[in-house]
């Protein structure tokens, strides 16, 4: 199953430069890296990245990420959380996540 991570430009640049990341400030504060499923990604973008352009969407294979835990969040829905650094080797592909008006334009996402 694919899961997704949204990066701000500076966060993505840091990951590319270093090869690893502990995530965005909220990830560091929470002690894990937040991901979304295909069904959750658009709501995540709207809630946490409203008005932000030049984002990068990364796709990862959930079955290859350890230790990945599925934990309740918004409205009790289960979200994937990674309890280690994320590496560039973990990422299967990336795509730009441009802002068109007030909405992020997503590629077709595979659940």
Phi and psi in degrees as GROMACS dihedral restraints (atoms count N, CA, C in turn):
[ dihedral_restraints ]
;  ai    aj    ak    al  type     phi  dphi    fc
    3     4     5     6     1   -84.1    20    10
    4     5     6     7     1   141.1    20    10
    6     7     8     9     1  -125.6    20    10
    7     8     9    10     1   165.7    20    10
    9    10    11    12     1  -133.4    20    10
   10    11    12    13     1   146.5    20    10
   12    13    14    15     1  -128.2    20    10
   13    14    15    16     1   134.3    20    10
   15    16    17    18     1  -103.2    20    10
   16    17    18    19     1   130.3    20    10
   18    19    20    21     1  -116.6    20    10
   19    20    21    22     1   138.1    20    10
   21    22    23    24     1   -74.8    20    10
   22    23    24    25     1   158.4    20    10
   24    25    26    27     1   -53.7    20    10
   25    26    27    28     1   -45.7    20    10
   27    28    29    30     1   -66.5    20    10
   28    29    30    31     1   -36.2    20    10
   30    31    32    33     1   -66.5    20    10
   31    32    33    34     1   -41.2    20    10
   33    34    35    36     1   -66.7    20    10
   34    35    36    37     1   -43.7    20    10
   36    37    38    39     1   -60.8    20    10
   37    38    39    40     1   -40.6    20    10
   39    40    41    42     1   -64.7    20    10
   40    41    42    43     1   -41.6    20    10
   42    43    44    45     1   -63.3    20    10
   43    44    45    46     1   -44.8    20    10
   45    46    47    48     1   -61.9    20    10
   46    47    48    49     1   -40.1    20    10
   48    49    50    51     1   -71.1    20    10
   49    50    51    52     1   -39.6    20    10
   51    52    53    54     1   -96.2    20    10
   52    53    54    55     1   -22.8    20    10
   54    55    56    57     1    83.9    20    10
   55    56    57    58     1   -11.8    20    10
   57    58    59    60     1  -144.8    20    10
   58    59    60    61     1   161.2    20    10
   60    61    62    63     1  -152.4    20    10
   61    62    63    64     1   150.0    20    10
   63    64    65    66     1   -95.2    20    10
   64    65    66    67     1     2.7    20    10
   66    67    68    69     1   100.8    20    10
   67    68    69    70     1  -171.0    20    10
   69    70    71    72     1   -73.0    20    10
   70    71    72    73     1   167.8    20    10
   72    73    74    75     1   -52.3    20    10
   73    74    75    76     1   -38.0    20    10
   75    76    77    78     1   -66.8    20    10
   76    77    78    79     1   -33.9    20    10
   78    79    80    81     1   -64.9    20    10
   79    80    81    82     1   -46.3    20    10
   81    82    83    84     1   -61.4    20    10
   82    83    84    85     1   -44.9    20    10
   84    85    86    87     1   -62.8    20    10
   85    86    87    88     1   -38.6    20    10
   87    88    89    90     1   -82.7    20    10
   88    89    90    91     1   -17.7    20    10
   90    91    92    93     1    87.1    20    10
   91    92    93    94     1    13.3    20    10
   93    94    95    96     1  -158.3    20    10
   94    95    96    97     1   163.7    20    10
   96    97    98    99     1   -96.1    20    10
   97    98    99   100     1   126.1    20    10
   99   100   101   102     1   -80.7    20    10
  100   101   102   103     1   136.6    20    10
  102   103   104   105     1  -130.0    20    10
  103   104   105   106     1   169.3    20    10
  105   106   107   108     1  -132.4    20    10
  106   107   108   109     1   153.0    20    10
  108   109   110   111     1   -80.2    20    10
  109   110   111   112     1   173.3    20    10
  111   112   113   114     1   -58.5    20    10
  112   113   114   115     1   -37.0    20    10
  114   115   116   117     1   -72.8    20    10
  115   116   117   118     1   -24.2    20    10
  117   118   119   120     1   -97.0    20    10
  118   119   120   121     1   -18.4    20    10
  120   121   122   123     1   -61.4    20    10
  121   122   123   124     1   -42.3    20    10
  123   124   125   126     1   -64.9    20    10
  124   125   126   127     1   -41.3    20    10
  126   127   128   129     1   -66.1    20    10
  127   128   129   130     1   -38.4    20    10
  129   130   131   132     1   -60.4    20    10
  130   131   132   133     1   -45.8    20    10
  132   133   134   135     1   -61.1    20    10
  133   134   135   136     1   -45.3    20    10
  135   136   137   138     1   -65.7    20    10
  136   137   138   139     1   -38.0    20    10
  138   139   140   141     1   -80.1    20    10
  139   140   141   142     1   -43.4    20    10
  141   142   143   144     1  -104.9    20    10
  142   143   144   145     1   -11.9    20    10
  144   145   146   147     1  -130.8    20    10
  145   146   147   148     1    24.6    20    10
  147   148   149   150     1   -55.4    20    10
  148   149   150   151     1   129.0    20    10
  150   151   152   153     1    77.0    20    10
  151   152   153   154     1    -0.5    20    10
  153   154   155   156     1   -94.6    20    10
  154   155   156   157     1   126.4    20    10
  156   157   158   159     1  -102.9    20    10
  157   158   159   160     1   179.4    20    10
  159   160   161   162     1    59.2    20    10
  160   161   162   163     1    31.0    20    10
  162   163   164   165     1   -78.8    20    10
  163   164   165   166     1   160.8    20    10
  165   166   167   168     1  -120.4    20    10
  166   167   168   169     1   130.1    20    10
  168   169   170   171     1  -102.4    20    10
  169   170   171   172     1   126.5    20    10
  171   172   173   174     1  -113.9    20    10
  172   173   174   175     1   138.9    20    10
  174   175   176   177     1  -108.3    20    10
  175   176   177   178     1   138.7    20    10
  177   178   179   180     1  -137.0    20    10
  178   179   180   181     1   152.9    20    10
  180   181   182   183     1   -89.7    20    10
  181   182   183   184     1   113.8    20    10
  183   184   185   186     1   -57.7    20    10
  184   185   186   187     1   -38.6    20    10
  186   187   188   189     1   -66.4    20    10
  187   188   189   190     1   -15.7    20    10
  189   190   191   192     1   -98.8    20    10
  190   191   192   193     1    -1.8    20    10
  192   193   194   195     1  -101.8    20    10
  193   194   195   196     1   120.1    20    10
  195   196   197   198     1  -129.1    20    10
  196   197   198   199     1   139.5    20    10
  198   199   200   201     1   -87.1    20    10
  199   200   201   202     1   113.4    20    10
  201   202   203   204     1  -102.1    20    10
  202   203   204   205     1   129.3    20    10
  204   205   206   207     1  -121.6    20    10
  205   206   207   208     1   142.5    20    10
  207   208   209   210     1   -99.7    20    10
  208   209   210   211     1   115.3    20    10
  210   211   212   213     1  -129.7    20    10
  211   212   213   214     1   149.3    20    10
  213   214   215   216     1   -68.6    20    10
  214   215   216   217     1   141.9    20    10
  216   217   218   219     1  -142.9    20    10
  217   218   219   220     1  -129.7    20    10
  219   220   221   222     1   -43.3    20    10
  220   221   222   223     1   116.6    20    10
  222   223   224   225     1    60.9    20    10
  223   224   225   226     1    20.3    20    10
  225   226   227   228     1    85.1    20    10
  226   227   228   229     1    -1.7    20    10
  228   229   230   231     1   -65.7    20    10
  229   230   231   232     1   145.2    20    10
  231   232   233   234     1   -83.3    20    10
  232   233   234   235     1   129.7    20    10
  234   235   236   237     1  -120.1    20    10
  235   236   237   238     1   144.9    20    10
  237   238   239   240     1   -79.7    20    10
  238   239   240   241     1   133.5    20    10
  240   241   242   243     1  -128.9    20    10
  241   242   243   244     1   129.8    20    10
  243   244   245   246     1  -101.7    20    10
  244   245   246   247     1   126.0    20    10
  246   247   248   249     1  -101.4    20    10
  247   248   249   250     1    52.5    20    10
  249   250   251   252     1  -167.5    20    10
  250   251   252   253     1   174.2    20    10
  252   253   254   255     1   -65.2    20    10
  253   254   255   256     1   149.6    20    10
  255   256   257   258     1   -95.0    20    10
  256   257   258   259     1   137.6    20    10
  258   259   260   261     1  -115.6    20    10
  259   260   261   262     1   159.1    20    10
  261   262   263   264     1   -62.6    20    10
  262   263   264   265     1   -28.4    20    10
  264   265   266   267     1   -66.7    20    10
  265   266   267   268     1   -22.5    20    10
  267   268   269   270     1   -73.0    20    10
  268   269   270   271     1   -22.1    20    10
  270   271   272   273     1   -87.6    20    10
  271   272   273   274     1   127.7    20    10
  273   274   275   276     1   -82.1    20    10
  274   275   276   277     1   -45.4    20    10
  276   277   278   279     1  -158.2    20    10
  277   278   279   280     1   163.1    20    10
  279   280   281   282     1  -131.4    20    10
  280   281   282   283     1   160.0    20    10
  282   283   284   285     1  -148.7    20    10
  283   284   285   286     1   147.8    20    10
  285   286   287   288     1   -66.3    20    10
  286   287   288   289     1   150.0    20    10
  288   289   290   291     1  -125.4    20    10
  289   290   291   292     1    76.6    20    10
  291   292   293   294     1   -73.7    20    10
  292   293   294   295     1   160.3    20    10
  294   295   296   297     1  -103.2    20    10
  295   296   297   298     1   124.3    20    10
  297   298   299   300     1  -119.8    20    10
  298   299   300   301     1   105.5    20    10
  300   301   302   303     1    68.8    20    10
  301   302   303   304     1  -122.5    20    10
  303   304   305   306     1  -103.6    20    10
  304   305   306   307     1     7.6    20    10
  306   307   308   309     1  -120.4    20    10
  307   308   309   310     1   136.8    20    10
  309   310   311   312     1   -78.3    20    10
  310   311   312   313     1   137.7    20    10
  312   313   314   315     1   -96.9    20    10
  313   314   315   316     1   111.2    20    10
  315   316   317   318     1   -93.7    20    10
  316   317   318   319     1   147.0    20    10
  318   319   320   321     1   -72.5    20    10
  319   320   321   322     1   172.3    20    10
  321   322   323   324     1   -64.6    20    10
  322   323   324   325     1   125.8    20    10
  324   325   326   327     1  -101.9    20    10
  325   326   327   328     1   138.3    20    10
  327   328   329   330     1   -97.2    20    10
  328   329   330   331     1   127.6    20    10
